[in-house]
Amino acid sequence: MLVLLEDDTKISKEDEKFLKGKPGKMHEFVDELILPFEIDELDELNIWFDKFDAEICIPNEGHIKYEISSDGLIVLMLDKEIQEVVEKVKNFVEDNN
C-alpha cells in the first residue's frame, strides 16, 4: 500500500488569474507498506479493510481516502493536516499482519 500526503497546490497570485477553477492537489510519497494478503484473497482483503475502516478511516472521515486498482495497487491518501495518522496506519498494518 502506498501512503501519500495530499495538500493543496500552492500558486502565486499571478498564476491564479490564469487558472480556471480551483488549483489541484499535490501528493507527497510517505511510505510503502506490505499488507498481509494477496489481491486475489478477496475475503481476507474485505475483513482487513472493514477493520481498517472502523479504526482508521471512519475517525478521520473527510481527511483520508484509499483506492484499490484492478491490478492490486492500493493507494492511501491522507490530508497533510492529519499527518500524525501515518504512524497509526503503520501500527495498524504491523498489528494486523
N, C-alpha and C positions, 0 to 999 in steps of 0.2 A: 504494500500500500504506500503510495507516495503521499507525503504530508506537505501541504503548501500553505503559506500565509497569504491572504488576499487583502489588498489595500487599494484605495482609490489612486488612480494615476495623478501624479502632481504635474500641473501645467502652469505656465505663466499666463498672466492676463493678456499678453499679446497673442499667444496661441489660442486662448479661449475663444476669441472672436471668429477664428477660422473653423472651429469645431461646430458641428450641428448636433445638438443633443448633449447628453451627459458624457463626460470623458469615461473611458473604460477603466478596467481594473488591471492591476499588475499582480503577479504571483511570484512569491519567493520560495524556493525549494528549502525545506527544513530537514527532512529525513525520509528514508525508505525503510518501512517495517515489514518483516516477514510474518504473514498470517498463518494460523495453524491448520490450513486446509487447502485443497486444490480447488480451482474454479468449477470442476465437474462434480464436486461433492456438494450439491445444492442444499441438502438437508442440514449439513454442518454449517454451511455458509449462512443459511436463514436463521438458525439458532444463535450463532455467534453475533450476527448483526442485530437480532432482536435485543440481545443483552447490551450490545454496544449502543443501540438507540436509547434504551432505557437509562443507561448510566452516563453516557457522554453527550449524545445528540439532543435529547429532549431538554435537559437542563440548560443547554446552550442554544436552544432553538432561535433561528433567525441570524445566527452568527457562525453556523457550521453546516457544511453540506458535503455529500460524497456522491461519486458516480462510479458505477461498475460497468466497464465496457464489455462488449461481446467477446473480446479476446482475453478477458480476465484481469485487465488492468484496473486497479481500484485507486481513485484519487480522492483524497480528503482535503477539503479547503476550509480553513478557519479564518475568520476576520482577524486582522492583525491586533485589534483591541483585546482579543481574548487569547493572546499568545501563550499565556501560562497554561492553557488547556492542553498544549502539546505534551507536556510531561504527564498529564493524566491519561492521554491517549497511549503514550509509550508504556506506562504502568499497566494499563488495561490489557494491551496486547501481550505484555510479558506474563501477566497473571492468568490470562485466558488462552495460553498456548498449549 
